[in-house]
């Protein structure tokens, strides 16, 4: 099918909910103490998986006019899923699912779907223009269990076919959602029922592709003999049939059904340790569709599907575990991988960095995370330290006044004095950084409990963890190794909590600095396994130093977001003068500067010489001077040739 005919590759239709995954592994759902929140529901997971694999995917569903409904819509947009068909239901709540990982064979789950929003989808929600904008629509077996959503699904299928699109049927059989098991048996995958079989078979003449597990093939075909069930299905449709077989991969049948599943088209399988089967089927579907909708050979479609399923069974969660196209290509490479796939550091790094939801070609940050400096200022001028927190609330207001909602701006605030500003920042689109180090500590100490991961678990996930280390590659061995252990502990904590990490290196306090000092420090940390999302480095007008930095970071981690300049309280003209050399390095994306901007306003405000409005205006104006200077330096920089020359 010609791709140019349709705006979208795929629209999935049906369930959209919140998955609440138990975070303790190996226990009963009754004993779970905490839960991770993800978007969920089979069609929603598949839409996310398809988008991550490069398909233009949309979703037709309903969500509640509640916090969770808004989270689903926002996360879908972050994932690149078209949300034109995500309808807000003012009368019903977003559905919830509680899930656990007991052992490799037991995954308890409970559906909270009484009168939920997505099951209220009806024919009136099916917009012909939206449906016919896609090369294919995917309907879901669960949504055939109620009359209104059944009719909506049929309507979407007919519209798609009339518009030259294809219809995909994910059998997705959950007996509990058909009222066939107790409500505490959500994990039960099969109960034979003639009425369910009859209802599901009504859609068969409309389908071009049908995908299901052996149990799902059984319910669709009306028999527990898999071959017989496939043959019964074949009597009613010419669709491509794909039977998922777990660790054995899958078998695809474009025509007559042979005597053995092994005689179908079988893609390469991938043996991995099973950690969590929930969501693997949705990943399988996304992978298969990536090939099928792009016209790949059937064996390749099966290989993509098997690989995507193998990746997801190794992880916690459904939608967040979905592979990206870059990740899938790496997985399919020849490199040997551990059976316990989540121990594959390289693959996990690709997954984490390729699922970040915003890119930054430029980032300019007002840094006001200073703590000891504000305390010293208050002591010097006789101001009340309690007023520091109030002044720091002005930082976000100053950024917002200049940025006007532009996400290329950010704020760096601490949790001790800047918490009110951090809280307010939640309602803005700006980059948010937050320090973890004890001010001035060398060797590095964290301003939290001994277990830094416990501290980070209390931070919102969009807070970038900033850590300043006074670190020189020629530090005494004991000092250097102690600081390196702390940085590695912090990185491990960030990986576990899902926070991005910014490492700030100040080498000049610990020894002499030349054009290779900072790049040597960075290389040393890379050699130890550090791969922070961001680096924050001292300003310098040494072009050779920036050329070395611009070489060493992409060589070791081409997925690094980049470098921000710090200010070190430099005078404005001196800092601006250093921009030219830094701007010539493509890896440098902007700055995170504080005292150069706020020092004067802070002293005047704390001594009562400046009111809030005047302080906001002063901060915004000084920030604007640096932003304009940085952009001018970037515009004039011969950035395209620096890396090659370096």
ROKEMAR-418223 format. One line per field, with one value per residue (C-alpha): x negated, z negated, y negated. Coordinates in nm, 4 decimals, always signed. Example, Ala and Ser with C-alpha at 12.3 -4.5 7.8 and 13.67 -1.06 7.14 Angstrom:
BEGIN
c1	(-1.2300; -1.3670)
c3	(-0.7800; -0.7140)
c2	(+0.4500; +0.1060)
END
This chain:
BEGIN
c1	(+0.0000; -0.1337; -0.2283; -0.1617; +0.2123; +0.2595; +0.1449; +0.1154; -0.0113; +0.2089; +0.4950; +0.5514; +0.8945; +0.9983; +0.8658; +0.6692; +0.6015; +0.3499; +0.1264; +0.0215; -0.2670; -0.3774; -0.7414; -0.8249; -0.9077; -0.8338; -0.5499; -0.1732; +0.0248; +0.1694; -0.1794; -0.2778; -0.3873; -0.4308; -0.3307; -0.4766; -0.2287; -0.2318; +0.0144; +0.1676; +0.4376; +0.3495; +0.4331; +0.2614; -0.0509; -0.0518; -0.0170; -0.3154; -0.5173; -0.4339; -0.5271; -0.8596; -0.9325; -0.8785; -0.5178; -0.2792; -0.0303; +0.2904; +0.5374; +0.9164; +1.0346; +1.1981; +1.0306; +1.1776; +1.1765; +0.9404; +0.5717; +0.5092; +0.6906; +0.4770; +0.1655; +0.2580; +0.3120; -0.0095; -0.2180; -0.0795; -0.1815; -0.5281; -0.5493; -0.4522; -0.1118; +0.1548; +0.4265; +0.6969; +0.9109; +0.8525; +1.1883; +1.2356; +1.5431; +1.6825; +1.8987; +1.6658; +1.3286; +1.0182; +0.9799; +0.7142; +0.5291; +0.3201; +0.0486; -0.2184; -0.5148; -0.4995; -0.7250; -0.8039; -0.4629; -0.2388; -0.1342; +0.1685; +0.3771; +0.7037; +0.9039; +1.0936; +1.3182; +1.6682; +1.8374; +1.4944; +1.4343; +1.2895; +1.5789; +1.8188; +1.6759; +1.9634; +2.0391; +2.0610; +1.6937; +1.5811; +1.4836; +1.4704; +1.2023; +0.9776; +1.0278; +0.9702; +0.6498; +0.4804; +0.3453; +0.4758; +0.6969; +0.6531; +0.9526; +0.9333; +1.1235; +1.1932; +1.3834; +1.6195; +1.7618; +2.0094; +2.2634; +2.1729; +1.8022; +1.8682; +2.0704; +1.7992; +1.5349; +1.7406; +1.8063; +1.4331; +1.3578; +1.6133; +1.4879; +1.1288; +1.2048; +1.4121; +1.1153; +0.8704; +0.7291; +0.6698; +0.8108; +0.6036; +0.7699; +0.5889; +0.7935; +0.6847; +0.9033; +0.9491; +1.2197; +1.2678; +1.3746; +1.6442; +1.7715; +1.6480; +1.4234; +1.4078; +1.2899; +0.9701; +0.8730; +0.7673; +0.4598; +0.6717; +0.6230; +0.8734; +1.2293; +1.4170; +1.7461; +1.9559; +2.1155; +1.7761; +1.6627; +1.9743; +1.9292; +1.5620; +1.6236; +1.8567; +1.5568; +1.3633; +1.4895; +1.3632; +1.0065; +0.6794; +0.4571; +0.5485; +0.3022; +0.3407; +0.1859; +0.2784; +0.5412; +0.6832; +0.6892; +0.8829; +1.1558; +1.1808; +1.1915; +1.4188; +1.1913; +0.8816; +0.7147; +0.4980; +0.4798; +0.8527; +0.9217; +0.7040; +0.8831; +1.2219; +1.1023; +0.9710; +1.3171; +1.4473; +1.1620; +0.8741; +0.6785; +0.3175; +0.3258; +0.0438; +0.0271; -0.1980; -0.3801; -0.5707; -0.9353; -0.8903; -0.8228; -0.5285; -0.3845; -0.2179; +0.0295; +0.1079; +0.3061; +0.4220; +0.3492; +0.0934; +0.0902; -0.1691; -0.2329; -0.5969; -0.4999; -0.3884; -0.6187; -0.8396; -1.0694; -1.3890; -1.3259; -1.5177; -1.5611; -1.5699; -1.4855; -1.1157; -1.0777; -0.7333; -0.5063; -0.2557; -0.2766; -0.4867; -0.1946; -0.1400; -0.5103; -0.4862; -0.1979; -0.3861; -0.6917; -0.4873; -0.3035; -0.6312; -0.7226; -0.3777; -0.2796; -0.6175; -0.5860; -0.8627; -0.8782; -0.6593; -0.9588; -1.1016; -0.7690; -0.7801; -1.1410; -1.0604; -0.7634; -0.9573; -1.2397; -1.0079; -0.8305; -1.1611; -1.2747; -0.9564; -0.9428; -1.2739; -1.1413; -0.9053; -0.5981; -0.4270; -0.4231; -0.7511; -0.9244; -0.8455; -1.1491; -1.2472; -1.3559; -1.7171; -1.6979; -1.5427; -1.8170; -2.0799; -1.9079; -1.8948; -2.2687; -2.5201; -2.6500; -2.5914; -2.3562; -2.3012; -2.0113; -1.8981; -1.8434; -1.7903; -2.1573; -2.2583; -2.4007; -2.4380; -2.0813; -1.9372; -2.1324; -1.9942; -1.6449; -1.6682; -1.8199; -1.6066; -1.2850; -1.3619; -1.0735; -1.2325; -1.5440; -1.7414; -1.9332; -1.9513; -1.9029; -1.9524; -1.9006; -1.8760; -2.0683; -1.9633; -2.0415; -2.3044; -2.2649; -2.5849; -2.6351; -2.2922; -2.3562; -2.6898; -2.5219; -2.2579; -2.5242; -2.7267; -2.4388; -2.2443; -1.9398; -1.6979; -1.7860; -1.4156; -1.3719; -1.5986; -1.3134; -1.0875; -1.3501; -1.3994; -1.0331; -1.1120; -1.3533; -1.0787; -0.8778; -1.1803; -1.2372; -0.8709; -0.8654; -1.1491; -1.0660; -0.6887; -0.6477; -0.9518; -1.0796; -1.4367; -1.4573; -1.5050; -1.5517; -1.7902; -1.6609; -1.7397; -1.4978; -1.6120; -1.5444; -1.3894; -1.1142; -0.8268; -0.9783; -1.0216; -0.6579; -0.5421; -0.7598; -0.5419; -0.2857; -0.5361; -0.7112; -1.0623; -1.3620; -1.4004; -1.7302; -1.7840; -2.1099; -2.1906; -2.5400; -2.6189; -2.7427; -3.1207; -3.1828; -3.5075; -3.5155; -3.1606; -2.8823; -2.5117; -2.2688; -2.0309; -2.0235; -2.3084; -2.0903; -2.0668; -1.8149; -1.5715; -1.5973; -1.5553; -1.2476; -1.0710; -1.1562; -0.9231; -1.0576; -1.1099; -1.3596; -1.7083; -1.9525; -2.2449; -2.5645; -2.8671; -3.2020; -3.5258; -3.7157; -4.0525; -4.2048; -4.5282; -4.3664; -4.5292; -4.4181; -4.2232; -4.0279; -3.9640; -3.8415; -3.6198; -3.4485; -3.4184; -3.2442; -2.9946; -2.9255; -2.8754; -2.6363; -2.4434; -2.4232; -2.2946; -2.0301; -1.9207; -1.8916; -1.6703; -1.4456; -1.4306; -1.5826; -1.8179; -2.1606; -2.3692; -2.7299; -2.9005; -3.2792; -3.4883; -3.8532; -4.0151; -3.9651; -4.1769; -4.4725; -4.6069; -4.3951; -4.5094; -4.3337; -4.3215; -4.2320; -3.8519; -3.8430; -4.0742; -3.8421; -3.5419; -3.7261; -3.8221; -3.4588; -3.3464; -3.6080; -3.4485; -3.1039; -2.9608; -2.7184; -2.5334; -2.2636; -2.4275; -2.7641; -2.8056; -3.1514; -3.3521; -3.3706; -3.6955; -3.8074; -4.0432; -3.9131; -4.1377; -3.9808; -3.6340; -3.7513; -3.8749; -3.5463; -3.3533; -3.5526; -3.5555; -3.1837; -3.0478; -3.3184; -3.2087; -2.8376; -2.6823; -2.3480; -2.4628; -2.2292; -2.5166; -2.7101; -2.5937; -2.8311; -2.8421; -2.9218; -3.1491; -3.0263; -3.2174; -3.1427; -2.8903; -3.1331; -3.3923; -3.1343; -3.0031; -3.3575; -3.3957; -3.0828; -3.2566; -3.4957; -3.2302; -2.9716; -3.2061; -3.1603; -2.8321; -2.8119; -2.7668; -2.3937; -2.3767; -2.4417; -2.3206; -2.4344; -2.3439; -2.5370; -2.6264; -2.2507; -2.1134; -2.3919; -2.2988; -1.9233; -1.9545; -2.1484; -1.9177; -1.6020; -1.7227; -1.8115; -1.4765; -1.6152; -1.4220; -1.0659; -0.9471; -0.8522; -1.1799; -1.3748; -1.1869; -1.2482; -1.6184; -1.6668; -1.4784; -1.6733; -2.0140; -1.9136; -1.8035; -2.1435; -2.3166; -2.0585; -2.0977; -2.4756; -2.4738; -2.2481; -2.4654; -2.7760; -2.6117; -2.4944; -2.8497; -3.0255; -3.1798; -3.0236; -3.0006; -3.3769; -3.4858; -3.4437; -3.6304; -3.9135; -3.9320)
c3	(+0.0000; +0.0947; -0.2212; -0.0650; -0.0475; -0.4225; -0.6860; -0.9506; -0.9282; -1.2059; -1.4393; -1.7343; -1.8942; -2.2454; -2.5982; -2.7554; -3.1248; -3.4022; -3.4850; -3.8496; -3.8657; -4.1975; -4.2514; -4.4776; -4.2778; -4.4001; -4.6419; -4.6442; -4.5094; -4.8602; -4.9894; -4.7373; -4.9197; -4.6253; -4.2616; -3.9491; -3.7300; -3.3525; -3.0690; -2.9681; -2.7860; -2.4929; -2.2055; -2.3891; -2.4447; -2.0791; -1.9655; -2.1807; -2.0548; -1.6933; -1.7359; -1.8953; -1.5981; -1.3567; -1.2502; -1.2452; -1.4986; -1.6450; -1.9069; -1.9315; -2.2903; -2.5801; -2.8999; -3.2084; -3.2775; -3.5632; -3.6511; -3.5035; -3.1808; -3.1421; -3.2139; -2.9361; -2.6838; -2.7822; -2.7746; -2.4360; -2.2991; -2.4485; -2.2770; -1.9411; -1.9239; -1.7483; -2.0028; -1.7718; -1.8682; -2.2446; -2.3750; -2.7255; -2.8972; -3.1582; -3.3277; -3.3728; -3.5300; -3.3612; -3.4098; -3.6418; -3.6456; -3.9347; -3.8308; -4.0029; -3.9163; -4.1423; -3.9507; -3.5846; -3.5469; -3.7748; -3.7084; -3.9190; -3.7998; -3.8883; -3.6449; -3.7803; -3.4800; -3.6192; -3.3899; -3.2876; -3.0184; -2.7412; -2.7522; -2.6786; -2.3283; -2.0801; -1.7110; -1.7481; -1.8513; -1.5240; -1.2995; -0.9354; -0.8433; -1.1265; -1.0572; -0.6845; -0.7453; -0.8410; -0.6308; -0.8909; -1.1982; -1.4813; -1.6798; -2.0043; -2.1299; -2.4733; -2.3136; -2.1457; -2.4836; -2.5051; -2.2416; -2.2076; -2.1687; -1.9432; -1.7129; -1.7246; -1.6290; -1.3380; -1.2198; -1.2224; -1.0267; -0.7576; -0.7253; -0.6999; -0.4268; -0.2365; -0.2470; -0.1171; -0.4579; -0.6182; -0.9366; -1.2078; -1.4780; -1.8082; -1.9687; -2.3176; -2.5178; -2.8867; -3.0288; -3.3354; -3.1127; -2.9623; -3.3094; -3.2878; -3.5968; -3.9419; -3.9470; -4.1232; -3.8322; -3.5835; -3.4853; -3.3642; -2.9879; -2.8784; -2.9529; -2.6696; -2.5896; -2.2766; -2.3050; -2.3121; -2.0112; -1.8191; -1.9018; -1.8030; -1.4775; -1.3570; -1.2734; -1.0788; -0.7285; -0.7837; -0.8779; -0.6848; -0.9750; -1.2888; -1.5748; -1.8944; -2.1325; -2.1068; -2.3795; -2.1877; -1.8674; -2.0639; -2.1719; -1.8225; -1.6539; -1.9110; -1.9922; -2.2004; -1.9089; -1.7699; -1.4114; -1.4058; -1.5469; -1.2808; -1.0091; -1.1427; -1.1383; -0.7843; -0.6682; -0.7583; -0.6486; -0.4055; -0.6548; -0.7385; -1.0629; -1.3164; -1.6162; -1.9010; -2.0645; -2.3529; -2.3711; -2.0357; -1.8577; -1.6194; -1.3142; -1.0344; -0.7835; -0.4722; -0.3136; -0.3921; -0.7402; -0.7407; -0.9780; -1.2100; -1.3483; -1.2583; -0.8899; -0.8923; -0.8261; -1.1319; -1.2134; -1.4125; -1.7843; -2.0755; -2.3972; -2.6967; -3.0649; -3.1282; -3.3843; -3.2979; -3.0219; -3.0607; -2.7574; -2.5503; -2.3187; -2.2545; -2.1780; -1.9452; -1.7610; -1.7301; -1.5905; -1.3438; -1.2216; -1.1748; -0.9159; -0.7708; -0.7143; -0.5546; -0.3134; -0.4648; -0.3940; -0.6286; -0.7945; -0.8713; -1.0212; -1.2467; -1.3428; -1.4388; -1.6407; -1.8217; -1.9026; -2.0386; -2.2539; -2.3860; -2.4824; -2.6744; -2.8693; -3.0222; -3.1755; -3.4298; -3.2757; -2.9382; -2.7470; -2.8962; -2.8099; -2.4377; -2.2100; -1.9828; -1.6239; -1.7145; -2.0011; -1.7840; -1.5244; -1.7947; -1.9387; -1.5986; -1.5508; -1.5820; -1.9265; -2.1903; -2.4647; -2.8167; -2.8710; -3.1488; -2.8979; -3.1445; -3.2405; -2.8898; -2.9781; -2.6188; -2.5194; -2.8321; -2.7606; -2.4075; -2.5423; -2.8042; -2.5800; -2.2734; -2.4762; -2.6165; -2.5062; -2.4277; -2.2332; -2.3061; -2.0331; -2.2761; -2.6513; -2.8614; -3.2354; -3.5246; -3.7990; -4.1510; -4.3324; -4.5472; -4.9182; -5.1062; -4.8965; -4.9957; -5.3611; -5.3448; -5.1763; -5.4482; -5.7162; -5.5461; -5.4983; -5.8118; -5.6240; -5.7547; -5.5982; -5.6033; -5.3161; -5.0827; -4.9952; -4.9050; -4.6754; -4.4984; -4.3987; -4.1806; -3.9669; -3.7890; -3.7390; -3.5787; -3.3480; -3.2512; -3.1785; -2.9310; -2.7923; -2.7553; -2.7480; -2.5290; -2.6486; -2.5527; -2.8849; -3.2272; -3.5963; -3.8435; -4.2024; -4.5222; -4.7473; -5.0639; -4.9767; -4.6315; -4.6931; -4.6353; -4.2990; -4.2073; -4.2944; -4.0798; -3.7906; -3.7577; -3.5729; -3.3146; -3.0164; -3.1256; -3.1927; -3.5693; -3.7385; -4.1077; -4.2991; -4.5051; -4.6350; -4.9713; -4.8813; -4.8658; -4.9508; -4.8299; -4.8491; -4.7211; -4.9758; -4.8953; -5.0638; -5.1509; -5.3301; -5.2804; -5.0275; -4.7499; -4.5535; -4.8424; -4.8181; -4.4404; -4.4645; -4.6262; -4.3373; -4.0398; -3.7399; -3.5304; -3.7795; -3.6310; -3.9032; -3.9063; -4.0866; -4.1233; -4.1735; -4.2364; -4.0337; -3.8589; -3.6667; -3.8604; -4.2050; -4.4653; -4.4007; -4.7248; -4.6665; -4.3017; -4.3587; -4.6487; -4.4335; -4.1431; -4.3654; -4.4682; -4.1086; -4.0075; -4.3010; -4.1904; -3.8314; -3.9439; -4.1547; -3.8606; -3.6368; -3.8938; -3.9538; -3.5921; -3.6456; -3.4024; -3.5396; -3.4906; -3.6124; -3.6771; -3.6782; -3.8293; -3.7900; -3.8436; -4.2224; -4.2514; -4.0248; -3.7114; -3.3976; -3.0364; -2.7105; -2.7921; -3.1619; -3.1356; -2.8442; -3.0410; -3.3394; -3.1200; -2.9521; -3.2902; -3.3996; -3.0734; -3.1188; -3.4547; -3.2975; -3.3619; -3.0945; -3.2263; -3.0167; -3.0550; -3.1443; -3.2982; -3.2542; -3.3415; -3.0912; -2.9036; -2.5935; -2.5058; -2.1698; -2.1891; -2.5196; -2.3653; -2.0602; -2.2919; -2.4838; -2.1571; -2.0492; -2.3652; -2.4467; -2.1085; -2.0894; -2.4195; -2.4218; -2.1013; -2.2847; -2.5421; -2.5406; -2.5555; -2.7644; -2.9546; -3.0585; -3.4196; -3.5215; -3.8288; -3.9217; -3.6280; -3.5287; -3.2491; -2.9837; -3.0710; -3.0513; -2.7177; -2.5832; -2.6611; -2.4631; -2.1260; -2.1917; -2.3543; -2.0842; -1.8206; -1.9778; -1.8632; -2.1864; -2.3871; -2.3913; -2.6196; -2.9758; -3.3331; -3.4980; -3.8366; -4.0262; -3.7134; -3.6794; -4.0324; -4.2623; -4.2470; -4.2652; -4.5550; -4.7709; -4.6956; -4.7481; -5.0750; -5.2098; -5.1072; -4.8293; -4.5587; -4.5563; -4.3899; -4.0579; -4.0264; -4.1120; -3.8537; -3.5913; -3.6780; -3.6707; -3.3426; -3.1784; -3.2826; -3.1755; -2.8376; -2.7805; -2.8185; -2.6077; -2.3244; -2.3511; -2.3439; -2.0392; -1.8611; -1.9374; -1.8092; -1.4930; -1.4182; -1.5149; -1.2447; -1.4254; -1.1277; -1.1002; -1.4632; -1.5235; -1.2094; -1.2826; -1.6434)
c2	(+0.0000; -0.3407; -0.5293; -0.8685; -0.8001; -0.8241; -1.0708; -0.7979; -0.4437; -0.3143; -0.3984; -0.1664; -0.1578; -0.0613; -0.0416; -0.3238; -0.3079; -0.3544; -0.0587; -0.0536; +0.1925; +0.3353; +0.2439; +0.5375; +0.8500; +1.1998; +1.1280; +1.1386; +0.8459; +0.8240; +0.7431; +0.4773; +0.1616; -0.0764; -0.0990; -0.2582; -0.4471; -0.3965; -0.4421; -0.1112; +0.0815; +0.3047; +0.0628; -0.2215; -0.0120; +0.0895; -0.2723; -0.3697; -0.0739; -0.1544; -0.5206; -0.4283; -0.2048; -0.4920; -0.4437; -0.7384; -0.6079; -0.7471; -0.6284; -0.6324; -0.6004; -0.7794; -0.8944; -1.0538; -1.4267; -1.3545; -1.3633; -1.0190; -1.1007; -1.4096; -1.2035; -0.9587; -1.2390; -1.4164; -1.1000; -0.9965; -1.3348; -1.2941; -0.9554; -1.1029; -0.9326; -1.1416; -1.2205; -1.3578; -1.0589; -1.0732; -1.1941; -1.3296; -1.1832; -1.4254; -1.1610; -0.8644; -0.8014; -0.6671; -0.2925; -0.1480; +0.1830; +0.3120; +0.5565; +0.7627; +0.9835; +1.2904; +1.5311; +1.6109; +1.7765; +1.5694; +1.2108; +1.1177; +0.8266; +0.6606; +0.4479; +0.1474; +0.0866; +0.0373; -0.2160; -0.3456; -0.6038; -0.3869; -0.1393; -0.4271; -0.4682; -0.4712; -0.5131; -0.8894; -0.9000; -0.7446; -1.0351; -0.9191; -1.1713; -1.0566; -0.6860; -0.7206; -0.9147; -0.5861; -0.3024; -0.0576; -0.0453; +0.1992; +0.3230; +0.5100; +0.8131; +0.6692; +0.3823; +0.6249; +0.7318; +0.4402; +0.3428; -0.0251; +0.0323; +0.3309; +0.1073; -0.1611; +0.0956; +0.2268; -0.1269; -0.2018; +0.1168; +0.0363; -0.3205; -0.2052; +0.0447; -0.2097; -0.4468; -0.1890; -0.1015; +0.2346; +0.3851; +0.5500; +0.7606; +0.8173; +1.0932; +0.9785; +1.2179; +1.1363; +1.3672; +1.1468; +0.8576; +1.0805; +1.1680; +1.5276; +1.5375; +1.3873; +1.0269; +1.1301; +1.3555; +1.0912; +1.2930; +1.5880; +1.6038; +1.8680; +1.9764; +2.1451; +1.9726; +2.0194; +1.6753; +1.5038; +1.7061; +1.6081; +1.2395; +1.2350; +1.4211; +1.1459; +0.9263; +1.1904; +1.0972; +0.7404; +0.8336; +0.8294; +0.9372; +1.1336; +1.1819; +1.3830; +1.6327; +2.0002; +1.9492; +1.6539; +1.8570; +2.1196; +1.8775; +1.7276; +2.0677; +2.2312; +2.5269; +2.5946; +2.7752; +2.4959; +2.6246; +2.6935; +2.3474; +2.1836; +2.3784; +2.2703; +1.9090; +1.9560; +2.0626; +1.7178; +1.4897; +1.4634; +1.2528; +1.3201; +1.5216; +1.4920; +1.7235; +1.6075; +1.8991; +1.7430; +1.8559; +2.0357; +1.7095; +1.7147; +1.8816; +1.6863; +1.8277; +1.6243; +1.9056; +2.2579; +2.3914; +2.6758; +2.9723; +2.8204; +2.4730; +2.5232; +2.5308; +2.1675; +1.8741; +1.8528; +1.5620; +1.5868; +1.6360; +1.4838; +1.6819; +1.4479; +1.4729; +1.4056; +1.1300; +0.9936; +1.1233; +0.8394; +0.6131; +0.8526; +0.9253; +0.5556; +0.5156; +0.8158; +0.6484; +0.3197; +0.4971; +0.7011; +0.3933; +0.2051; +0.4645; +0.5388; +0.1764; +0.1079; +0.4014; +0.6144; +0.9915; +1.1931; +1.3600; +1.0151; +0.9047; +1.2102; +1.1393; +0.7812; +0.9010; +1.1729; +0.9328; +0.6640; +0.9207; +1.0547; +0.7062; +0.6278; +0.9564; +0.8530; +0.5281; +0.3764; +0.2187; +0.2365; -0.0944; -0.2259; +0.1016; +0.0780; +0.0784; -0.2085; -0.1541; -0.2324; +0.0141; +0.2849; +0.2495; +0.2826; +0.5884; +0.7552; +0.7071; +0.9837; +0.8935; +1.1611; +1.0535; +1.1860; +1.4243; +1.1900; +0.9121; +0.6303; +0.6731; +0.5603; +0.2181; +0.1025; +0.1947; +0.0352; -0.2828; -0.2959; -0.2363; -0.5078; -0.7703; -0.6979; -0.7260; -1.0716; -1.2864; -1.6227; -1.7178; -2.0323; -2.2108; -2.5017; -2.5324; -2.8448; -2.8105; -3.0558; -2.8771; -2.9681; -2.6431; -2.8159; -2.7533; -2.8346; -3.1495; -3.2818; -3.2014; -3.3843; -3.6806; -3.7017; -3.6888; -3.9603; -4.2047; -4.1116; -3.9804; -3.7171; -3.3777; -3.2897; -3.5358; -3.3332; -3.0982; -3.3889; -3.5425; -3.2114; -3.2021; -3.5030; -3.2984; -3.1063; -3.4247; -3.5907; -3.2940; -3.2850; -3.6568; -3.6166; -3.2720; -3.3045; -2.9275; -2.8486; -2.5062; -2.5968; -2.7800; -2.6308; -2.6892; -2.5289; -2.5403; -2.3520; -2.1694; -2.3469; -2.7118; -2.6762; -2.4215; -2.6626; -2.7536; -2.3868; -2.3239; -2.6148; -2.4952; -2.1849; -2.3983; -2.5264; -2.3617; -2.4566; -2.2348; -2.1816; -2.1007; -2.0266; -1.9756; -1.6679; -1.7544; -1.9082; -2.2576; -2.2833; -1.9178; -1.7648; -1.4709; -1.4648; -1.4233; -1.4096; -1.6471; -1.3636; -1.0319; -0.7868; -0.6042; -0.8616; -0.6524; -0.6807; -1.0595; -1.0656; -0.8446; -1.1411; -1.3784; -1.4337; -1.2416; -1.5569; -1.6991; -1.6616; -1.5608; -1.8034; -1.7048; -1.9329; -1.7621; -1.9485; -1.6930; -1.6997; -1.4063; -1.4553; -1.4562; -1.2291; -0.8709; -0.8339; -1.1545; -1.0824; -0.7278; -0.8287; -1.0892; -0.8488; -0.5936; -0.8598; -0.9583; -0.5958; -0.5453; -0.8496; -0.7332; -0.3952; -0.5665; -0.7827; -0.4773; -0.3079; -0.6087; -0.7239; -1.0681; -1.2369; -1.3236; -1.6375; -1.6153; -1.9474; -1.9379; -2.2173; -2.1238; -2.4626; -2.4519; -2.1380; -2.2089; -2.3755; -2.3538; -2.3340; -2.2516; -1.8795; -1.8821; -1.8776; -1.6338; -1.4015; -1.4212; -1.3406; -1.0531; -0.9109; -0.9085; -0.7506; -0.4790; -0.3998; -0.3644; -0.7116; -0.8295; -1.1334; -1.2955; -1.6363; -1.7838; -2.1283; -2.2777; -2.5880; -2.8731; -2.9208; -3.1068; -2.8189; -2.6912; -2.3847; -2.2848; -2.2988; -2.1051; -1.8300; -1.8249; -1.8193; -1.5159; -1.3077; -1.3219; -1.2021; -0.9357; -0.7855; -0.8626; -0.9973; -1.0034; -1.2586; -1.5594; -1.8055; -2.0545; -2.3624; -2.6383; -2.7456; -3.1009; -3.0861; -3.4342; -3.5809; -3.9405; -3.9640; -4.0914; -3.8266; -3.5486; -3.6746; -3.6886; -3.3163; -3.2300; -3.2538; -2.9659; -2.7482; -2.8158; -2.6740; -2.3288; -2.1676; -1.9664; -2.2883; -2.3667; -2.6694; -2.7744; -2.7466; -3.0693; -3.2118; -3.4768; -3.6717; -3.7235; -3.7365; -3.8644; -4.2324; -4.1786; -3.9345; -4.1783; -4.4690; -4.2643; -4.1097; -4.4555; -4.6028; -4.8246; -4.6384; -4.5006; -4.1796; -4.3369; -4.5235; -4.2079; -4.0015; -4.2652; -4.2883; -3.9113; -3.8789; -4.1618; -4.0280; -3.6773; -3.8164; -3.9778; -3.6418; -3.4592; -3.7081; -3.6917; -3.3125; -3.2995; -3.5530; -3.3493; -3.0315; -3.2048; -3.3171; -2.9942; -2.7712; -2.4773; -2.2449; -2.2084; -2.1992; -1.8284; -1.7281; -1.9676; -1.8541)
END
